[in-house]
Amino acid sequence: MERIIFGDNQFFAVNHISDEKSRAQSIKFKDDSAIIKTLDIAIASGINTFMCTTHDRIANICDIIRKDPKKYQDFKIYPCMPYAHKYANAVTDLGIAGTLKQYVPGNFVSSLLKGGMAYISKDFISIMELMIDAEMKMFKGINTPVIFLQNVITDLLLGLGMTEFLIGFAKHVKEKYNAEPGFITMNLPKLLDVLEKGGIKNPIICASINKVNFRMSGGKEAYEKILSEGRCRVIAMQVLGGGAIPAGEALEYVSNLPNVESILFGASSKQNIENTVETINYHDQQQKRVVL
């Protein structure tokens, strides 16, 4: 994985600092061209990996990328699924059966309507695989070396003790897409233990890593201990602690932690993108000099 990964929160009005900024971002990125322009700025700054949800508009971005293979030949996307709001909105508009018809491929829906809950209970894992395949359709022809399970599902499954689905997700991603499975979580210590017990060694985990303990279930000390042990490949997200930490201070902290393989961030301006990349690169160079 690359050291720096670009995220998509800003494109879909997700801002942990203020509603006003969310509204401004919503207006700024109402057209797909604005998203592509920002991705091009990130690429020019040396970032070639985009980590994004399976929001419907991402399908449009994938279409644009596919049409210019030379320009985006080194560009990678890490899909994160499911995009929960998409399904929640669909259930409101279409109902449960209508949502399944729209998003799940194959003959599953007709079998479900005939068999009801007995059919669902029969094979949850197969249903999950169908949902993954439906989400991945928009990325056909795109380089997707890592596919993530969103934290809303990862942590729900952890809480319910349904860990066989986490293992099933990993198996399907490897076998069907020749990709590595990734997991987003707000509880790194618990997830890592579960994955290791399930036979997944050195997993890719994206988790909140910051110096103010923001969304770090289990506590910062437990996270730092895991990082010192090097038991997993960690992508640090929410490094600004929801806006509680100045950018320079936040990036210095996370850049100097051991075994943080990648740092995920989102930004909407050329200046913020370039400043973030320069700051991370600076601290990485400083660390190399200390080692030497």
Protein Blocks (a to p, Z undefined) as FASTA:
>chain_A
ZZbdcdfklmnopafkbmklmmmmmmmmmpfklmmmmmmmmmmnopabdcddfbfklmmm
mmmmmmmmmlmmmpccddddddfklmmmmmmmnommlmmmmmmgcjllmmmmmnmmmlmm
mmmmlmmmmmmmmmmmmmgoiacfbccddfklmmmmmmnopamlmmmmmmmmmmmnopac
ddddfblklmmmmmmmnopahiacdddddfkopaighijklmmmmmmnopaccddehkln
nopacfklmmmmmmmpghilbacdddfbfklmmmmmmmmmmmmmmmmmmmZZ
